[in-house]
Amino acid sequence: MNILPQQETGPAAGPATRAIEVGVDSFAAAEDAVGASDSLRNLVAQIEHADRVGLDAFGVGEHHRREFLDSAPAVILAAAASRTERIRLSSAVTVLSASDPVRAYQSFATLDLLSRGRAEMIVGRGSFVESFPLFGLKLQDYDELFEEKLDLLLNIRENEHVHWSGRHRPALTGQGVYPRALQSPLPVWLGVGGTPESFVRAGALGLPLMIAIIGGETRRFRPLVDLYREAGRQAGHSPERLRVGVHALGYVAETTQQAVDDFFPGYARTFTEVGRERGWPPVTRRHFEALRSAHGALLVGDPKEVAAKVLEHSRALGGISRISFQMSVATLPHAKLMQAIDLLGSALAPALRAS
């Protein structure tokens, strides 16, 4: 197989020359008080509000679990496309290992046409594995599936008629893949956790990088980011092309105390439940406060405090291009999320742009 990396469209976005973009990511957590239908309608309203207050991007994840409503993120984003004007609409992430790259490209190319060139894909492996048995895949093929399907996706992105063969999907022998995205090529980010191989792969391909930092200290990712940039340099990609974004758990309110009081209960409940599946200890307030400390990964506080912490994280990683706030893990009510989006647009984003 031969992966041919593509140059992303749009202006150069090096951290030294552009302000940090601000976005929101959602896993479409179901709101117990309103039901699934109204929860999804509320999510579309949140995306519309983020566009109105000037945020740069909104991402919707992909899960196949009872507590989330985002098994078809492109459908949710398409509903938002007709109600927004400028905000970038992204997956967060597309679980490519369990997807057909042809259908994934077609879905986001359609979204790109509907939104007049505002679609993005962030592709990754995901943090849960329910999709493997759901789609008849073998978990032992975890790494090979992702590598092969990323190769095919980038081939489709580059070529209208695709010649490709692999082990896990029937070969393509020149078939056309339609529709074609309005952007040429459709922006594809690589979403990563903490494996060095993933950082090196993204750099070698010249793909922008979205790092999910949900625990520990953000600065500990610097060696991996350096690996990414060095792999990109050795592959001949310019520094401006090697964009780094951070997907972080965070939330802003008028005061830090209000932000903590709002966010902690749902955050603790969610991660304690996930921890039962993975053998983690229950979340404690002490653990939460450690993650809120100067170098900790959580971005919870008032806009001024959180903006300062974002800038510190950017310095620690050698410059970032985008920060995306994941607030839905705390299962906050719709009104609270709308208020937080308003503060991100009216206070936090201007502070970052001024810096």
Backbone torsions as a table, in degrees:
resi	resn	phi	psi	omega
1	MET	NA	149.2	-178.7
2	ASN	-132.4	115.4	177.9
3	ILE	-93.3	124.1	177.4
4	LEU	-107.3	104.4	-177.8
5	PRO	-66.8	150.1	-177.7
6	GLN	-115.6	148.7	173.6
7	GLN	-75.6	131.2	177.1
8	GLU	-71.5	146.9	177.1
9	THR	-80.5	168.3	176.8
10	GLY	95.7	169.9	-177.9
11	PRO	-68.1	156.3	175.2
12	ALA	-59.5	146.4	-172.5
13	ALA	-131.9	42.1	178.6
14	GLY	-64.3	145.8	-176.9
15	PRO	-63.7	-22.2	-178.4
16	ALA	-79.2	-16.0	-172.1
17	THR	-119.4	-8.5	-179.5
18	ARG	-131.6	147.3	175.4
19	ALA	-66.1	156.9	178.3
20	ILE	-70.0	126.3	174.8
21	GLU	-71.5	148.7	179.9
22	VAL	-119.3	128.3	179.2
23	GLY	-135.9	176.7	176.4
24	VAL	-129.9	139.7	171.9
25	ASP	-117.1	145.2	179.2
26	SER	-134.8	143.1	171.7
27	PHE	-101.1	13.2	177.1
28	ALA	52.1	50.2	178.8
29	ALA	-64.3	134.5	179.7
30	ALA	-69.6	131.9	176.5
31	GLU	-88.2	117.1	-176.8
32	ASP	-58.3	-32.9	-172.9
33	ALA	-74.8	-22.0	-171.8
34	VAL	-121.4	-15.9	179.8
35	GLY	91.0	167.9	-171.6
36	ALA	-66.0	-43.2	-176.6
37	SER	-62.7	-49.7	179.9
38	ASP	-68.6	-30.4	176.4
39	SER	-60.9	-43.5	179.1
40	LEU	-68.8	-38.4	177.5
41	ARG	-65.1	-37.2	175.9
42	ASN	-63.9	-39.0	178.9
43	LEU	-62.7	-42.9	177.6
44	VAL	-62.5	-38.0	176.5
45	ALA	-64.1	-35.7	177.6
46	GLN	-65.9	-40.5	177.7
47	ILE	-64.7	-41.8	178.0
48	GLU	-61.7	-41.2	179.8
49	HIS	-67.8	-39.1	177.7
50	ALA	-60.9	-38.2	175.8
51	ASP	-64.8	-42.9	-176.5
52	ARG	-65.2	-36.4	-176.9
53	VAL	-89.7	2.7	170.3
54	GLY	93.5	17.9	175.0
55	LEU	-71.1	159.0	-171.2
56	ASP	-90.3	-30.5	-173.5
57	ALA	-153.3	152.8	172.7
58	PHE	-138.3	126.2	-179.3
59	GLY	-115.0	145.2	175.8
60	VAL	-121.1	129.2	-177.1
61	GLY	-76.5	-174.7	175.7
62	GLU	-135.8	118.4	177.2
63	HIS	-138.3	160.4	178.7
64	HIS	-130.7	52.5	-177.5
65	ARG	-126.7	156.7	-174.7
66	ARG	-61.0	-35.8	-172.6
67	GLU	-79.5	-7.4	-179.9
68	PHE	-120.6	152.2	-176.5
69	LEU	-114.3	22.5	-170.9
70	ASP	-111.0	36.0	178.5
71	SER	-68.2	-19.3	179.2
72	ALA	-128.7	71.2	-173.1
73	PRO	-60.5	-34.4	-178.4
74	ALA	-63.1	-31.4	178.3
75	VAL	-67.7	-44.0	178.2
76	ILE	-61.9	-45.8	-178.3
77	LEU	-66.6	-33.4	177.3
78	ALA	-66.2	-36.7	176.0
79	ALA	-62.7	-35.4	179.5
80	ALA	-77.1	-25.5	-175.8
81	ALA	-59.9	-38.0	-177.3
82	SER	-76.5	-9.6	-177.6
83	ARG	-113.1	7.7	-179.2
84	THR	-129.5	164.6	-174.7
85	GLU	-120.4	-38.2	-170.5
86	ARG	-133.0	-19.1	-174.0
87	ILE	-68.5	140.8	175.4
88	ARG	-72.6	139.2	-176.5
89	LEU	-116.3	119.1	-167.6
90	SER	-134.3	154.5	165.3
91	SER	-79.4	161.1	-176.0
92	ALA	-157.4	62.1	7.2
93	VAL	-119.6	165.4	164.4
94	THR	-75.6	121.7	-179.2
95	VAL	-79.2	86.7	-169.7
96	LEU	-68.0	-30.8	179.8
97	SER	-57.4	-32.2	-176.4
98	ALA	-106.9	12.7	-178.3
99	SER	-113.4	158.1	168.7
100	ASP	-88.6	116.8	-177.2
101	PRO	-56.8	-30.7	178.0
102	VAL	-63.5	-50.1	-179.2
103	ARG	-67.4	-37.1	179.2
104	ALA	-63.1	-45.1	178.2
105	TYR	-63.2	-45.0	-178.7
106	GLN	-60.1	-41.3	-179.6
107	SER	-62.4	-45.5	-176.4
108	PHE	-81.1	-25.0	170.6
109	ALA	-66.0	-39.8	176.1
110	THR	-63.3	-44.4	175.9
111	LEU	-59.3	-39.6	-179.9
112	ASP	-63.3	-39.7	177.8
113	LEU	-67.9	-43.5	179.7
114	LEU	-62.8	-36.9	-175.9
115	SER	-92.2	3.0	-178.5
116	ARG	59.2	47.3	171.8
117	GLY	89.0	35.7	-178.9
118	ARG	-119.1	9.5	-176.8
119	ALA	-86.5	148.7	172.9
120	GLU	-140.1	153.6	169.8
121	MET	-116.7	129.6	165.1
122	ILE	-109.7	114.3	-173.8
123	VAL	-107.2	142.1	179.9
124	GLY	-162.4	-168.8	-177.4
125	ARG	-95.3	-16.0	-177.5
126	GLY	79.6	164.1	-176.7
127	SER	-104.5	-2.5	177.0
128	PHE	-124.5	163.0	-174.0
129	VAL	-120.6	12.1	-178.8
130	GLU	-60.2	-27.7	-176.3
131	SER	-68.9	-22.0	-178.0
132	PHE	-66.0	-57.7	176.7
133	PRO	-66.4	-29.2	-179.1
134	LEU	-61.4	-37.7	-177.7
135	PHE	-107.2	17.1	173.5
136	GLY	71.7	31.7	-178.6
137	LEU	-106.2	158.2	-178.9
138	LYS	-100.5	128.8	-177.3
139	LEU	-63.8	-27.4	179.7
140	GLN	-68.7	-13.2	176.7
141	ASP	-94.3	13.7	-172.9
142	TYR	-46.3	-54.6	-175.4
143	ASP	-73.0	-44.5	-176.7
144	GLU	-65.9	-36.8	177.3
145	LEU	-60.1	-46.4	-177.1
146	PHE	-66.3	-46.0	-178.3
147	GLU	-60.4	-44.5	-178.7
148	GLU	-66.7	-42.6	-176.8
149	LYS	-73.4	-31.5	173.3
150	LEU	-64.1	-41.7	177.0
151	ASP	-57.3	-45.6	179.8
152	LEU	-67.0	-43.3	-179.5
153	LEU	-58.5	-45.1	-179.4
154	LEU	-68.4	-31.9	175.3
155	ASN	-65.3	-44.0	177.7
156	ILE	-62.9	-42.2	-179.5
157	ARG	-59.8	-32.5	-176.6
158	GLU	-87.6	-33.1	-169.4
159	ASN	-123.0	131.1	175.0
160	GLU	-67.4	-41.1	176.1
161	HIS	-108.4	124.3	-166.0
162	VAL	-109.4	127.8	170.9
163	HIS	-114.3	113.9	-173.1
164	TRP	-160.1	146.9	172.9
165	SER	-143.4	149.1	179.0
166	GLY	-153.6	-171.6	-175.1
167	ARG	-94.9	-25.5	-170.3
168	HIS	-107.3	4.5	-178.9
169	ARG	-150.5	145.8	175.4
170	PRO	-56.3	146.9	-177.7
171	ALA	-67.6	155.5	171.2
172	LEU	-109.6	131.8	-172.5
173	THR	-121.8	42.6	178.8
174	GLY	106.5	6.4	177.6
175	GLN	-63.1	147.3	175.0
176	GLY	-83.8	143.2	177.3
177	VAL	-114.4	119.1	-173.6
178	TYR	-134.1	155.3	-2.5
179	PRO	-76.5	166.2	174.4
180	ARG	-90.5	142.8	179.6
181	ALA	-64.4	152.7	174.9
182	LEU	-67.1	-42.1	175.7
183	GLN	-75.9	140.0	179.9
184	SER	-128.6	103.4	1.9
185	PRO	-89.3	166.2	173.0
186	LEU	-62.4	127.1	-178.9
187	PRO	-62.1	129.7	177.1
188	VAL	-126.9	120.1	173.1
189	TRP	-99.9	154.4	173.0
190	LEU	-103.4	117.3	177.8
191	GLY	-87.6	127.4	-174.0
192	VAL	-130.8	159.4	174.7
193	GLY	-105.3	-92.1	-176.2
194	GLY	-141.7	18.3	-179.1
195	THR	-93.3	128.8	-178.5
196	PRO	-56.3	-35.9	-178.0
197	GLU	-60.3	-36.3	-179.8
198	SER	-67.9	-39.1	178.9
199	PHE	-66.0	-42.7	-179.9
200	VAL	-65.6	-41.5	179.4
201	ARG	-59.0	-46.9	-179.1
202	ALA	-61.0	-42.7	179.6
203	GLY	-65.0	-44.2	-179.1
204	ALA	-62.1	-34.1	179.4
205	LEU	-84.2	-11.1	-177.1
206	GLY	70.8	27.6	179.4
207	LEU	-91.6	141.9	172.2
208	PRO	-62.1	151.7	-169.9
209	LEU	-115.2	130.5	173.1
210	MET	-117.5	114.9	-175.6
211	ILE	-98.8	125.9	174.0
212	ALA	-86.5	107.0	179.2
213	ILE	-113.8	98.8	-174.2
214	ILE	-113.9	2.0	179.1
215	GLY	-162.8	172.8	179.2
216	GLY	70.8	-154.7	-179.6
217	GLU	-108.9	129.8	-177.0
218	THR	-58.7	-38.3	-175.2
219	ARG	-62.7	-20.6	179.5
220	ARG	-69.4	-11.5	176.8
221	PHE	-85.2	-5.9	-176.8
222	ARG	-58.1	-44.2	178.2
223	PRO	-59.6	-35.1	178.5
224	LEU	-70.1	-39.5	176.5
225	VAL	-64.1	-38.8	176.5
226	ASP	-63.0	-38.6	175.4
227	LEU	-59.6	-44.5	178.8
228	TYR	-58.6	-49.1	-176.6
229	ARG	-68.6	-36.5	178.9
230	GLU	-69.0	-40.7	176.5
231	ALA	-62.1	-39.5	177.1
232	GLY	-65.9	-40.3	178.6
233	ARG	-63.3	-44.8	-179.1
234	GLN	-65.6	-28.7	178.1
235	ALA	-83.0	-2.8	175.9
236	GLY	90.2	15.2	-179.6
237	HIS	-88.8	142.6	-179.3
238	SER	-72.1	152.1	178.4
239	PRO	-57.7	-33.6	-178.8
240	GLU	-65.4	-25.7	-179.3
241	ARG	-79.0	-24.1	-174.0
242	LEU	-88.9	72.7	-177.8
243	ARG	-79.1	144.8	178.8
244	VAL	-123.5	123.8	173.8
245	GLY	-115.9	158.8	178.9
246	VAL	-126.5	125.7	171.5
247	HIS	-96.5	114.1	-173.0
248	ALA	-127.6	148.2	171.0
249	LEU	-75.4	125.7	-176.8
250	GLY	-166.3	168.5	-176.4
251	TYR	-169.3	139.7	176.8
252	VAL	-123.0	147.2	175.2
253	ALA	-141.2	177.3	-177.4
254	GLU	-58.9	-36.6	177.5
255	THR	-129.2	156.7	178.0
256	THR	-62.5	-40.6	-179.1
257	GLN	-62.0	-41.2	178.0
258	GLN	-64.4	-41.2	179.9
259	ALA	-61.5	-44.0	179.9
260	VAL	-65.1	-45.8	-178.6
261	ASP	-63.5	-36.8	179.3
262	ASP	-70.8	-44.4	-166.6
263	PHE	-84.5	-38.7	-170.0
264	PHE	-59.8	-47.0	-174.3
265	PRO	-58.1	-48.8	-179.7
266	GLY	-68.7	-38.2	176.7
267	TYR	-60.0	-47.5	-179.2
268	ALA	-63.5	-40.9	-179.6
269	ARG	-64.4	-46.6	-178.0
270	THR	-62.1	-49.2	-174.9
271	PHE	-76.7	-23.2	172.4
272	THR	-69.9	-40.3	178.5
273	GLU	-66.5	-44.2	177.2
274	VAL	-64.1	-37.9	-179.2
275	GLY	-61.9	-30.7	177.7
276	ARG	-62.3	-34.8	179.2
277	GLU	-73.3	-27.1	-171.1
278	ARG	-113.0	3.2	177.7
279	GLY	80.0	21.8	177.2
280	TRP	-86.5	154.0	174.7
281	PRO	-73.7	159.8	176.7
282	PRO	-59.6	148.9	178.4
283	VAL	-74.1	132.3	177.2
284	THR	-113.3	162.1	177.3
285	ARG	-63.6	-34.4	178.4
286	ARG	-63.3	-43.2	177.3
287	HIS	-62.1	-43.4	179.4
288	PHE	-59.8	-46.6	-178.3
289	GLU	-67.0	-32.2	176.2
290	ALA	-64.0	-38.9	178.3
291	LEU	-72.9	-20.1	176.0
292	ARG	-85.8	-6.4	-178.3
293	SER	-67.2	178.2	-170.0
294	ALA	-54.1	-40.3	-176.5
295	HIS	-103.0	-3.4	-178.4
296	GLY	-71.3	160.2	-171.3
297	ALA	-75.8	-26.3	-174.7
298	LEU	-71.5	137.0	178.3
299	LEU	-113.9	75.7	-175.9
300	VAL	-124.2	121.4	-179.8
301	GLY	165.3	-163.6	175.2
302	ASP	-80.6	163.8	-174.2
303	PRO	-57.7	-39.2	-178.9
304	LYS	-65.2	-45.6	-179.8
305	GLU	-63.3	-44.6	-177.4
306	VAL	-69.9	-37.3	177.5
307	ALA	-61.5	-42.5	178.6
308	ALA	-62.3	-38.5	-179.7
309	LYS	-70.6	-36.7	176.3
310	VAL	-61.2	-43.7	178.9
311	LEU	-64.0	-37.4	177.3
312	GLU	-66.1	-41.8	176.3
313	HIS	-61.7	-39.9	179.3
314	SER	-62.1	-44.6	177.9
315	ARG	-61.9	-41.9	-177.8
316	ALA	-63.2	-30.5	-178.2
317	LEU	-97.4	5.3	-179.9
318	GLY	79.4	20.0	178.3
319	GLY	106.1	127.0	175.4
320	ILE	-122.2	156.6	-178.6
321	SER	-99.9	-27.0	-176.9
322	ARG	-148.0	140.6	169.6
323	ILE	-119.3	128.9	-178.1
324	SER	-122.0	124.6	-174.1
325	PHE	-90.1	121.4	173.8
326	GLN	-97.9	104.5	-176.5
327	MET	-106.3	-19.4	-170.7
328	SER	-72.1	-15.3	178.9
329	VAL	-64.8	-19.5	179.6
330	ALA	-88.2	3.5	178.9
331	THR	46.2	49.2	178.6
332	LEU	-77.2	151.0	176.6
333	PRO	-67.4	158.1	-176.8
334	HIS	-53.8	-43.7	-177.4
335	ALA	-61.2	-40.3	179.2
336	LYS	-65.5	-40.8	179.5
337	LEU	-66.4	-38.4	177.3
338	MET	-63.7	-41.4	177.2
339	GLN	-63.1	-41.4	179.7
340	ALA	-65.3	-42.4	177.3
341	ILE	-60.4	-40.5	178.4
342	ASP	-60.4	-42.9	179.7
343	LEU	-69.8	-35.8	175.9
344	LEU	-59.9	-40.8	-178.4
345	GLY	-78.3	-38.0	-173.2
346	SER	-88.4	-24.2	-173.9
347	ALA	-125.5	-51.5	-173.9
348	LEU	-71.5	-50.6	-178.5
349	ALA	-59.6	-44.2	176.4
350	PRO	-60.4	-35.8	178.5
351	ALA	-64.5	-41.5	178.3
352	LEU	-68.0	-39.0	-179.9
353	ARG	-67.2	-35.7	178.4
354	ALA	-66.8	-30.2	-179.4
355	SER	-77.6	NA	NA
